[in-house]
Amino acid sequence: MKLPFKTDLSEKVAVITGGGGVICSEFARALAACGAKVALLDINESAAKAVADEIGKNAVALKCDCLDKADILRARDKVHEKFGKVNFLVNGAGGNNPRATTDNEYMTPDLTGVKDFFALEESGLRFVFDINITSAFLVTQVFAQDMVKTGGNIINISSMNAFAPLTKIPAYSAAKAGISNFTQWLAVHFAPCGIRCNAIAPGFFVTNQNRSLLFNADGTPTARTGKILAATPMRKFGEIDDLIGCLIWLADDGASGFVTGTVIPVDGGFSAYSGV
């Protein structure tokens, strides 16, 4: 992990959902490197534990189903026992699902053998909305209670899909647009309490969840990769390290204390490019 600059977060107790994932595990490392105590919540306990063990004494991994409020409350109790009250939250749990993904970018009548919009499963739609929006709602409900009287910082993970929907992934696009809107709502609602809420909207990064969409089995780029890079002025995928500077800036109340309700693209120019 490349730490572009360092700030003192030694007074922060941070909870990171999806802490065992590619992006949020790096977020946990970065916050801990700045002195924060970090609790990594993930339904995949072994993935979170591997990261927490690497960080050391200032980290704990907790198995948590972020769609089960009782389970989130149990996790909060454990964080309190280990580190005390929480004043920093990263809602990183999320993702897409093949059941809510079409094969075709454009609808073509009478095209057989293709999973089109009409073949998408309701269970896939509900899963994608739940893992992105419902999880952020429930987790914030639980942990923001620690912040109401003392202030705090909430960072949500949005996406390029929130600015303009990508083809093939209607549920994920709509869910991330919902996260951006929810971020703004939280920022207004909690402003009198001294709780800031912002979102980071990553551009295109290669992760375990999207690798099969970006690369063929033989490692060659898919046609979708070609389109992405053509629409990204910097002509490359992002590296996870590229997100760390934005995270630390938002984490530092002295640097971004008057910043709330924003959704910040870290995208190599993708959201600014019209295609001409």
C-alpha positions as CSV (number, residue, x, y, z in Angstrom):
1,M,0.0,0.0,0.0
2,K,1.2,3.5,-0.9
3,L,0.4,6.1,1.7
4,P,0.6,9.4,-0.2
5,F,0.5,11.5,3.0
6,K,-0.2,10.8,6.6
7,T,-2.4,12.4,9.2
8,D,-3.1,11.7,12.8
9,L,-6.1,9.5,13.2
10,S,-5.2,8.1,16.6
11,E,-8.5,9.3,18.1
12,K,-10.5,7.5,15.5
13,V,-12.3,4.2,16.0
14,A,-13.3,3.1,12.5
15,V,-15.7,0.4,11.4
16,I,-15.3,-0.8,7.8
17,T,-17.9,-3.1,6.3
18,G,-16.8,-5.3,3.5
19,G,-13.4,-5.1,5.3
20,G,-12.1,-8.3,3.7
21,G,-12.6,-7.1,0.2
22,V,-10.0,-5.7,-2.2
23,I,-10.8,-2.0,-1.7
24,C,-11.9,-1.9,1.9
25,S,-9.0,-4.0,3.1
26,E,-6.6,-1.3,1.7
27,F,-8.8,1.3,3.4
28,A,-8.3,-0.5,6.7
29,R,-4.6,-0.7,6.2
30,A,-4.4,3.0,5.4
31,L,-6.5,4.2,8.3
32,A,-4.5,2.0,10.7
33,A,-1.3,3.3,9.3
34,C,-2.5,6.8,10.3
35,G,-3.2,5.5,13.9
36,A,-6.9,4.6,13.8
37,K,-8.3,1.6,15.5
38,V,-10.1,-0.4,12.9
39,A,-12.9,-3.0,13.0
40,L,-13.3,-5.0,9.8
41,L,-16.8,-6.3,9.5
42,D,-17.4,-9.0,6.8
43,I,-19.6,-12.0,6.3
44,N,-16.4,-13.7,5.1
45,E,-14.7,-13.8,8.5
46,S,-11.5,-15.5,7.3
47,A,-10.9,-12.7,4.7
48,A,-11.3,-10.0,7.3
49,K,-9.2,-11.8,9.8
50,A,-6.3,-12.1,7.4
51,V,-6.3,-8.4,7.0
52,A,-6.7,-7.7,10.7
53,D,-3.9,-10.1,11.6
54,E,-1.6,-8.3,9.1
55,I,-2.4,-4.9,10.7
56,G,-1.9,-6.1,14.3
57,K,-3.2,-4.9,17.6
58,N,-5.1,-1.9,16.3
59,A,-7.4,-4.1,14.2
60,V,-10.1,-6.6,14.9
61,A,-12.1,-8.8,12.4
62,L,-15.7,-9.5,13.1
63,K,-18.0,-11.8,11.2
64,C,-21.1,-9.8,10.5
65,D,-24.1,-10.1,8.3
66,C,-24.8,-6.5,7.4
67,L,-28.4,-7.3,6.5
68,D,-29.2,-8.6,10.0
69,K,-29.6,-5.7,12.4
70,A,-29.3,-8.0,15.4
71,D,-25.9,-9.2,14.1
72,I,-24.8,-5.6,13.5
73,L,-25.7,-4.7,17.1
74,R,-23.7,-7.7,18.3
75,A,-20.7,-6.5,16.3
76,R,-21.1,-3.0,17.7
77,D,-21.0,-4.4,21.3
78,K,-17.7,-6.2,20.4
79,V,-16.2,-3.0,18.9
80,H,-17.2,-1.2,22.1
81,E,-15.5,-3.8,24.2
82,K,-12.3,-3.7,22.1
83,F,-11.9,-0.1,21.2
84,G,-14.8,2.0,22.6
85,K,-17.3,4.2,20.8
86,V,-17.2,4.5,17.0
87,N,-16.6,7.8,15.4
88,F,-15.8,6.7,11.8
89,L,-17.7,4.5,9.5
90,V,-16.9,3.2,6.0
91,N,-19.9,1.5,4.3
92,G,-18.0,-0.6,1.9
93,A,-20.2,-3.7,1.7
94,G,-21.7,-4.1,-1.7
95,G,-21.5,-5.7,-5.1
96,N,-23.3,-7.0,-8.1
97,N,-24.8,-10.4,-8.9
98,P,-25.0,-12.4,-12.2
99,R,-28.8,-12.9,-11.6
100,A,-29.2,-9.2,-12.1
101,T,-26.8,-8.9,-15.1
102,T,-27.9,-9.1,-18.8
103,D,-25.8,-10.7,-21.5
104,N,-26.7,-8.0,-24.1
105,E,-26.1,-4.3,-24.0
106,Y,-29.0,-3.5,-26.2
107,M,-32.4,-5.2,-26.5
108,T,-32.7,-7.1,-29.7
109,P,-36.1,-8.8,-30.3
110,D,-36.2,-12.5,-31.0
111,L,-32.6,-13.0,-30.0
112,T,-32.4,-16.5,-28.6
113,G,-30.0,-17.9,-26.1
114,V,-29.3,-14.5,-24.5
115,K,-30.2,-13.5,-20.9
116,D,-32.0,-10.2,-21.6
117,F,-33.8,-7.8,-19.4
118,F,-36.9,-9.9,-19.2
119,A,-34.9,-12.9,-18.0
120,L,-33.4,-11.2,-15.0
121,E,-34.4,-12.7,-11.7
122,E,-36.3,-10.8,-9.0
123,S,-34.1,-12.4,-6.4
124,G,-31.0,-11.0,-8.1
125,L,-32.5,-7.5,-8.0
126,R,-33.4,-7.8,-4.4
127,F,-30.0,-9.2,-3.5
128,V,-28.1,-6.3,-5.2
129,F,-30.3,-3.6,-3.6
130,D,-30.0,-5.3,-0.2
131,I,-26.3,-5.7,-0.2
132,N,-25.7,-2.1,-1.3
133,I,-28.5,0.0,0.0
134,T,-30.1,-1.9,2.9
135,S,-26.8,-2.8,4.4
136,A,-25.6,0.8,4.4
137,F,-28.9,1.9,5.9
138,L,-28.8,-0.7,8.7
139,V,-25.2,-0.3,9.5
140,T,-25.5,3.5,9.6
141,Q,-28.5,3.2,11.9
142,V,-26.5,1.2,14.4
143,F,-23.1,2.9,14.4
144,A,-24.2,6.6,13.9
145,Q,-25.8,6.4,17.3
146,D,-22.3,6.5,18.7
147,M,-21.7,9.8,16.8
148,V,-24.8,11.8,17.5
149,K,-23.5,13.6,20.6
150,T,-19.8,13.7,19.7
151,G,-19.7,14.0,16.0
152,G,-18.3,11.6,13.4
153,N,-17.4,10.8,9.9
154,I,-19.3,8.5,7.5
155,I,-17.9,7.5,4.1
156,N,-20.0,5.5,1.6
157,I,-18.7,3.7,-1.5
158,S,-20.6,4.8,-4.6
159,S,-19.6,4.2,-8.2
160,M,-19.4,5.6,-11.7
161,N,-22.8,3.9,-12.2
162,A,-24.3,6.5,-9.9
163,F,-23.4,9.3,-12.5
164,A,-24.7,7.4,-15.6
165,P,-25.8,3.8,-15.7
166,L,-23.6,1.2,-17.3
167,T,-25.0,-1.3,-19.7
168,K,-25.8,-4.9,-18.5
169,I,-26.0,-4.1,-14.8
170,P,-29.3,-2.2,-14.2
171,A,-29.7,-3.2,-10.5
172,Y,-26.2,-2.3,-9.5
173,S,-26.4,1.0,-11.4
174,A,-29.6,1.9,-9.7
175,A,-28.3,0.8,-6.3
176,K,-25.2,2.9,-6.5
177,A,-27.3,5.9,-7.6
178,G,-29.3,5.2,-4.4
179,I,-26.1,5.2,-2.3
180,S,-25.1,8.7,-3.7
181,N,-28.5,10.0,-2.9
182,F,-28.5,8.4,0.6
183,T,-25.1,10.0,1.2
184,Q,-26.5,13.5,0.5
185,W,-29.6,12.8,2.7
186,L,-27.4,11.7,5.6
187,A,-25.2,14.7,5.2
188,V,-28.1,17.0,5.6
189,H,-29.9,15.0,8.4
190,F,-26.8,14.7,10.6
191,A,-25.2,18.1,10.0
192,P,-26.5,19.6,13.3
193,C,-24.8,16.7,15.1
194,G,-21.3,17.3,13.6
195,I,-21.4,14.1,11.5
196,R,-20.0,14.5,8.0
197,C,-21.1,12.1,5.3
198,N,-19.4,11.8,1.9
199,A,-19.0,9.2,-0.7
200,I,-16.1,8.0,-2.9
201,A,-17.1,7.0,-6.4
202,P,-14.3,4.8,-7.9
203,G,-13.9,4.6,-11.6
204,F,-12.8,1.3,-13.1
205,F,-10.6,-0.9,-10.9
206,V,-10.0,-4.6,-11.4
207,T,-11.4,-6.5,-8.5
208,N,-12.5,-10.1,-7.9
209,Q,-16.1,-9.2,-8.6
210,N,-15.6,-7.6,-12.0
211,R,-12.6,-9.5,-13.4
212,S,-14.7,-11.9,-15.5
213,L,-16.4,-8.9,-17.2
214,L,-13.1,-7.2,-17.9
215,F,-10.9,-10.2,-19.0
216,N,-11.4,-13.4,-20.8
217,A,-10.4,-16.8,-19.3
218,D,-7.1,-16.6,-21.2
219,G,-6.3,-13.2,-19.7
220,T,-7.0,-11.1,-22.8
221,P,-9.2,-8.0,-22.4
222,T,-12.9,-8.2,-23.2
223,A,-14.6,-5.8,-25.6
224,R,-16.0,-4.2,-22.5
225,T,-12.5,-3.4,-21.3
226,G,-11.8,-1.7,-24.7
227,K,-14.9,0.5,-24.3
228,I,-14.0,1.4,-20.7
229,L,-10.4,2.4,-21.5
230,A,-11.6,4.3,-24.6
231,A,-13.9,6.4,-22.4
232,T,-11.2,7.0,-19.7
233,P,-9.0,9.9,-20.7
234,M,-6.1,8.5,-18.7
235,R,-6.4,5.3,-20.7
236,K,-5.9,2.9,-17.8
237,F,-7.6,1.1,-14.9
238,G,-7.1,2.6,-11.5
239,E,-4.9,1.0,-8.8
240,I,-6.4,0.6,-5.4
241,D,-3.7,3.0,-4.1
242,D,-5.2,5.7,-6.2
243,L,-8.2,5.8,-3.7
244,I,-6.1,6.2,-0.6
245,G,-5.4,9.9,-0.8
246,C,-9.1,10.7,-1.2
247,L,-9.9,8.5,1.8
248,I,-7.3,10.1,4.1
249,W,-8.3,13.6,3.1
250,L,-12.0,12.9,3.9
251,A,-10.9,11.2,7.1
252,D,-9.0,14.3,8.3
253,D,-11.4,16.7,10.0
254,G,-8.7,19.4,9.8
255,A,-8.4,19.0,6.0
256,S,-12.0,18.4,5.0
257,G,-14.0,19.6,8.0
258,F,-16.3,21.7,5.9
259,V,-16.9,19.0,3.3
260,T,-20.1,17.0,3.5
261,G,-22.7,15.7,1.1
262,T,-20.2,15.2,-1.7
263,V,-19.7,12.2,-4.1
264,I,-16.1,12.4,-5.3
265,P,-15.1,10.6,-8.5
266,V,-11.7,8.9,-8.5
267,D,-12.0,7.8,-12.1
268,G,-9.2,8.9,-14.4
269,G,-11.6,11.4,-16.0
270,F,-14.3,8.9,-17.0
271,S,-17.2,11.0,-15.6
272,A,-15.9,14.1,-17.3
273,Y,-15.5,12.6,-20.8
274,S,-18.4,13.0,-23.3
275,G,-16.9,10.7,-25.9
276,V,-16.0,13.5,-28.3
